[in-house]
């Protein structure tokens, strides 16, 4: 069914029939707007650099690069946060034991994390996990694209920006404890997910966008972090002036229920 729908969409000119050697889709919007929608990984390995020559060529032809946020700033990604109850009170005994075990494996002291919001602890653990798998921020796809765009003096358009992303996390109920619960529960699944997405860039699998990926978010978090953001980005992309754009968003936004390409095609 997926292949049939893709061929129909290509025939109607909604997406390009060209298979890219990295996770990407070409989408045409009314009003002469061309989007090269790239599934980015925010941290990568050294052999994910330099970027594919075809992607750099697409950027050279583009009028602008569009990203979730310009992450080339060296400032801290976290703002000032209010101290929370200690994690021992916010997690079950089983979850706290799991957290201690993971921190030991990651070489991280759990004490400095104890009074941080749940979402911040979750993101710090996920970043450590990625580093343990050999990923580094400077080899992330969006970071490399931003560096290339600035070298080419291309305009950069943010879909959200760092402040908006931080505000979204700070508005999560209970300090974002749901994100920490999911991180602890789906730790190994998340590691496999990272390795799968890395393989799309390292092994040049053009059909990566047709794979089914496991979800590591509960329904509430999926709505906030995926569905609502995809809808917001859809509206911003549909408001663009005529032109040719390279759009880099987290790879997970290209898949699953209510994914961004589907929203753009079903406008």
Kinemage of the C-alpha trace (Angstrom):
@kinemage 1
@onewidth
@group {chain A} dominant
@subgroup {mainchain}
@vectorlist {calphas} color= white
{ca unk a 1} P 0.000 0.000 0.000
{ca unk a 2} L 2.793 2.442 0.903
{ca unk a 3} L 4.571 1.873 -2.424
{ca unk a 4} L 1.309 2.331 -4.341
{ca unk a 5} L 0.508 5.598 -2.579
{ca unk a 6} L 4.047 6.832 -3.228
{ca unk a 7} L 3.772 6.082 -6.980
{ca unk a 8} L 0.410 7.859 -7.155
{ca unk a 9} L 1.845 10.870 -5.324
{ca unk a 10} L 4.833 10.969 -7.669
{ca unk a 11} L 2.523 10.761 -10.718
{ca unk a 12} L 0.485 13.687 -9.430
{ca unk a 13} L 3.628 15.736 -8.869
{ca unk a 14} L 3.253 15.858 -5.093
{ca unk a 15} L 6.644 14.278 -4.420
{ca unk a 16} L 9.622 13.499 -6.588
{ca unk a 17} L 10.011 9.903 -7.809
{ca unk a 18} L 13.797 10.296 -7.393
{ca unk a 19} L 15.268 8.081 -4.670
{ca unk a 20} L 17.869 9.935 -2.643
{ca unk a 21} L 20.906 8.239 -1.121
{ca unk a 22} L 19.965 9.721 2.256
{ca unk a 23} L 16.575 10.180 4.005
{ca unk a 24} L 14.884 12.948 2.035
{ca unk a 25} L 11.721 13.778 0.104
{ca unk a 26} L 11.029 16.372 -2.566
{ca unk a 27} L 7.701 18.138 -2.072
{ca unk a 28} L 6.115 20.725 -4.355
{ca unk a 29} L 3.731 23.236 -2.788
{ca unk a 30} L 1.379 25.508 -4.754
{ca unk a 31} L 2.830 28.855 -5.710
{ca unk a 32} L 6.127 27.546 -7.109
{ca unk a 33} L 7.631 26.434 -3.807
{ca unk a 34} L 10.007 23.487 -3.865
{ca unk a 35} L 11.016 21.768 -0.616
{ca unk a 36} L 13.891 19.303 -0.294
{ca unk a 37} L 12.867 17.818 3.055
{ca unk a 38} L 15.833 16.170 4.788
{ca unk a 39} L 15.603 13.814 7.785
{ca unk a 40} L 18.306 15.162 10.062
{ca unk a 41} L 20.126 13.549 12.981
{ca unk a 42} L 21.163 16.170 15.513
{ca unk a 43} L 24.343 14.279 16.473
{ca unk a 44} L 26.471 12.219 14.106
{ca unk a 45} L 29.709 10.302 13.675
{ca unk a 46} L 32.909 11.480 12.026
{ca unk a 47} L 32.193 9.326 8.951
{ca unk a 48} L 28.941 11.255 8.443
{ca unk a 49} L 31.113 14.182 7.398
{ca unk a 50} L 31.366 15.648 4.856
{ca unk a 51} L 27.735 15.645 3.800
{ca unk a 52} L 26.743 13.869 0.554
{ca unk a 53} L 27.812 15.875 -2.491
{ca unk a 54} L 24.252 15.805 -3.861
{ca unk a 55} L 22.919 17.391 -0.677
{ca unk a 56} L 25.542 20.149 -0.808
{ca unk a 57} L 24.612 20.719 -4.463
{ca unk a 58} L 20.930 21.017 -3.503
{ca unk a 59} L 21.858 23.576 -0.867
{ca unk a 60} L 23.868 25.570 -3.414
{ca unk a 61} L 20.790 25.712 -5.649
{ca unk a 62} L 18.440 26.650 -2.802
{ca unk a 63} L 17.235 30.132 -1.901
{ca unk a 64} L 17.530 29.368 1.823
{ca unk a 65} L 18.144 26.668 4.405
{ca unk a 66} L 15.301 25.994 6.843
{ca unk a 67} L 16.039 24.316 10.205
{ca unk a 68} L 14.234 23.768 13.491
{ca unk a 69} L 16.679 26.133 15.223
{ca unk a 70} L 20.089 27.611 14.490
{ca unk a 71} L 22.219 25.459 16.798
{ca unk a 72} L 25.572 27.013 15.891
{ca unk a 73} L 25.451 29.241 18.972
{ca unk a 74} L 27.835 28.201 21.755
{ca unk a 75} L 25.472 29.310 24.515
{ca unk a 76} L 23.939 26.808 26.946
{ca unk a 77} L 20.793 25.090 25.618
{ca unk a 78} L 19.228 25.287 29.094
{ca unk a 79} L 17.884 28.389 30.814
{ca unk a 80} L 17.528 29.029 34.528
{ca unk a 81} L 15.205 26.453 36.040
{ca unk a 82} L 13.422 26.268 39.384
{ca unk a 83} L 14.655 23.515 41.664
{ca unk a 84} L 12.371 20.480 41.751
{ca unk a 85} L 11.799 17.806 44.370
{ca unk a 86} L 14.618 15.305 44.461
{ca unk a 87} L 14.350 12.573 41.866
{ca unk a 88} L 13.972 9.976 44.613
{ca unk a 89} L 10.556 11.543 45.356
{ca unk a 90} L 9.539 11.964 41.718
{ca unk a 91} L 10.453 8.491 40.473
{ca unk a 92} L 9.368 5.076 41.667
{ca unk a 93} L 11.994 3.060 43.542
{ca unk a 94} L 12.423 0.860 40.469
{ca unk a 95} L 12.864 3.845 38.143
{ca unk a 96} L 15.340 5.556 40.445
{ca unk a 97} L 17.382 2.361 40.658
{ca unk a 98} L 17.306 2.215 36.853
{ca unk a 99} L 18.477 5.826 36.672
{ca unk a 100} L 21.376 5.132 39.040
{ca unk a 101} L 22.422 2.126 36.946
{ca unk a 102} L 22.333 4.128 33.715
{ca unk a 103} L 24.303 6.998 35.249
{ca unk a 104} L 26.933 4.495 36.383
{ca unk a 105} L 27.149 3.052 32.863
{ca unk a 106} L 27.425 6.553 31.380
{ca unk a 107} L 30.020 7.725 33.892
{ca unk a 108} L 27.645 10.435 35.148
{ca unk a 109} L 27.005 11.430 38.757
{ca unk a 110} L 23.292 11.317 39.522
{ca unk a 111} L 23.556 13.919 42.314
{ca unk a 112} L 23.758 17.070 40.124
{ca unk a 113} L 20.678 15.834 38.229
{ca unk a 114} L 18.583 15.320 41.342
{ca unk a 115} L 16.696 18.642 41.451
{ca unk a 116} L 16.530 19.363 37.699
{ca unk a 117} L 13.254 19.230 35.732
{ca unk a 118} L 12.466 15.798 34.337
{ca unk a 119} L 12.736 16.915 30.710
{ca unk a 120} L 16.242 18.310 31.318
{ca unk a 121} L 17.438 15.102 32.965
{ca unk a 122} L 15.987 13.114 30.050
{ca unk a 123} L 17.742 15.218 27.409
{ca unk a 124} L 21.052 15.096 29.264
{ca unk a 125} L 20.813 11.308 29.511
{ca unk a 126} L 19.917 11.013 25.821
{ca unk a 127} L 22.884 13.206 24.852
{ca unk a 128} L 25.193 11.032 26.969
{ca unk a 129} L 23.755 7.919 25.356
{ca unk a 130} L 24.434 9.335 21.885
{ca unk a 131} L 28.000 10.192 22.888
{ca unk a 132} L 28.482 6.643 24.180
{ca unk a 133} L 27.448 5.408 20.709
{ca unk a 134} L 30.145 7.624 19.170
{ca unk a 135} L 27.934 10.519 18.072
{ca unk a 136} L 29.051 14.155 18.343
{ca unk a 137} L 27.118 17.398 17.877
{ca unk a 138} L 29.589 18.812 15.333
{ca unk a 139} L 28.798 15.917 12.972
{ca unk a 140} L 25.025 16.364 13.220
{ca unk a 141} L 23.331 16.803 9.841
{ca unk a 142} L 21.621 20.105 10.660
{ca unk a 143} L 24.825 21.507 12.203
{ca unk a 144} L 26.827 20.630 9.087
{ca unk a 145} L 24.124 22.113 6.850
{ca unk a 146} L 24.149 25.327 8.893
{ca unk a 147} L 27.928 25.585 8.534
{ca unk a 148} L 27.677 24.974 4.783
{ca unk a 149} L 24.870 27.529 4.398
{ca unk a 150} L 26.884 30.181 6.203
{ca unk a 151} L 29.936 29.416 4.060
{ca unk a 152} L 27.741 29.838 0.971
{ca unk a 153} L 26.125 32.960 2.488
{ca unk a 154} L 22.692 31.380 2.250
{ca unk a 155} L 19.848 32.779 4.366
{ca unk a 156} L 18.842 30.575 7.318
{ca unk a 157} L 15.186 30.381 8.400
{ca unk a 158} L 14.222 28.921 11.787
{ca unk a 159} L 10.967 26.990 12.166
{ca unk a 160} L 11.071 27.446 15.932
{ca unk a 161} L 14.293 28.784 17.374
{ca unk a 162} L 16.003 27.749 20.594
{ca unk a 163} L 13.866 29.959 22.862
{ca unk a 164} L 10.606 28.541 21.512
{ca unk a 165} L 11.908 24.981 21.920
{ca unk a 166} L 12.940 25.689 25.503
{ca unk a 167} L 9.563 27.286 26.240
{ca unk a 168} L 7.768 24.212 24.905
{ca unk a 169} L 9.771 21.935 27.219
{ca unk a 170} L 9.224 24.184 30.219
{ca unk a 171} L 5.455 24.028 29.648
{ca unk a 172} L 5.344 20.224 29.848
{ca unk a 173} L 3.203 19.034 32.798
{ca unk a 174} L 5.012 18.012 35.995
{ca unk a 175} L 8.289 19.426 34.769
{ca unk a 176} L 8.406 17.010 31.856
{ca unk a 177} L 8.615 13.895 34.018
{ca unk a 178} L 6.819 11.943 31.277
{ca unk a 179} L 9.867 12.451 29.048
{ca unk a 180} L 12.129 11.053 31.753
{ca unk a 181} L 9.780 8.081 32.320
{ca unk a 182} L 9.848 7.320 28.579
{ca unk a 183} L 13.628 7.724 28.395
{ca unk a 184} L 14.154 5.206 31.183
{ca unk a 185} L 11.577 2.759 29.792
{ca unk a 186} L 12.735 2.860 26.163
{ca unk a 187} L 16.482 3.230 26.740
{ca unk a 188} L 17.575 0.300 24.583
{ca unk a 189} L 14.927 0.979 21.937
{ca unk a 190} L 16.210 4.539 21.643
{ca unk a 191} L 19.776 3.247 21.141
{ca unk a 192} L 18.581 0.968 18.319
{ca unk a 193} L 16.645 3.865 16.822
{ca unk a 194} L 19.773 6.037 16.763
{ca unk a 195} L 21.735 3.248 15.094
{ca unk a 196} L 18.984 2.779 12.490
{ca unk a 197} L 18.970 6.477 11.600
{ca unk a 198} L 22.773 6.535 11.446
{ca unk a 199} L 22.647 3.644 8.963
{ca unk a 200} L 20.484 5.723 6.615
{ca unk a 201} L 23.356 8.179 6.228
{ca unk a 202} L 26.249 5.703 6.388
{ca unk a 203} L 24.857 2.862 4.263
{ca unk a 204} L 23.062 5.018 1.654
{ca unk a 205} L 19.701 3.297 1.988
{ca unk a 206} L 17.351 5.263 -0.335
{ca unk a 207} L 14.235 3.468 0.949
{ca unk a 208} L 14.787 4.470 4.577
{ca unk a 209} L 11.754 6.747 4.515
{ca unk a 210} L 9.483 3.739 4.006
{ca unk a 211} L 10.553 1.917 7.166
{ca unk a 212} L 8.399 1.548 10.255
{ca unk a 213} L 10.077 2.968 13.347
{ca unk a 214} L 9.293 2.145 16.988
{ca unk a 215} L 7.789 4.900 19.112
{ca unk a 216} L 9.610 5.945 22.276
{ca unk a 217} L 7.001 8.549 23.313
{ca unk a 218} L 3.761 8.100 25.214
{ca unk a 219} L 0.651 9.441 23.464
{ca unk a 220} L 0.673 12.727 25.402
{ca unk a 221} L 4.303 13.460 24.569
{ca unk a 222} L 3.879 12.406 20.937
{ca unk a 223} L 1.104 14.962 20.579
{ca unk a 224} L 3.221 17.792 22.021
{ca unk a 225} L 6.658 16.961 20.617
{ca unk a 226} L 5.659 15.559 17.227
{ca unk a 227} L 2.094 16.185 16.086
{ca unk a 228} L 1.673 19.805 17.229
{ca unk a 229} L 5.135 20.787 16.050
{ca unk a 230} L 4.561 19.159 12.655
{ca unk a 231} L 1.305 21.117 12.316
{ca unk a 232} L 3.052 24.357 13.276
{ca unk a 233} L 5.866 23.709 10.804
{ca unk a 234} L 3.384 22.840 8.078
{ca unk a 235} L 1.767 26.252 8.473
{ca unk a 236} L 5.135 28.032 8.368
{ca unk a 237} L 6.294 26.125 5.290
{ca unk a 238} L 3.022 26.791 3.474
{ca unk a 239} L 3.468 30.528 4.163
{ca unk a 240} L 6.879 30.675 2.443
{ca unk a 241} L 7.322 32.900 -0.608
{ca unk a 242} L 8.008 31.211 -3.956
{ca unk a 243} L 11.422 29.603 -4.023
{ca unk a 244} L 13.588 26.534 -3.628
{ca unk a 245} L 14.345 25.456 -0.054
{ca unk a 246} L 16.351 22.786 1.753
{ca unk a 247} L 14.461 21.910 4.945
{ca unk a 248} L 16.259 19.935 7.668
{ca unk a 249} L 14.145 18.577 10.528
{ca unk a 250} L 14.633 15.662 12.928
{ca unk a 251} L 14.317 12.393 11.001
{ca unk a 252} L 11.475 11.139 13.205
{ca unk a 253} L 9.270 13.982 11.926
{ca unk a 254} L 9.289 12.322 8.491
{ca unk a 255} L 7.689 9.105 9.763
{ca unk a 256} L 4.833 7.745 11.773
{ca unk a 257} L 1.348 9.057 12.357
{ca unk a 258} L 0.723 12.707 11.400
{ca unk a 259} L 4.224 13.071 9.955
{ca unk a 260} L 5.255 16.335 8.333
{ca unk a 261} L 5.367 15.144 4.691
{ca unk a 262} L 1.852 13.688 5.010
{ca unk a 263} L 0.554 16.954 6.435
{ca unk a 264} L 2.081 18.912 3.569
{ca unk a 265} L 0.699 16.527 0.962
{ca unk a 266} L -2.774 16.451 2.547
{ca unk a 267} L -3.080 20.199 3.039
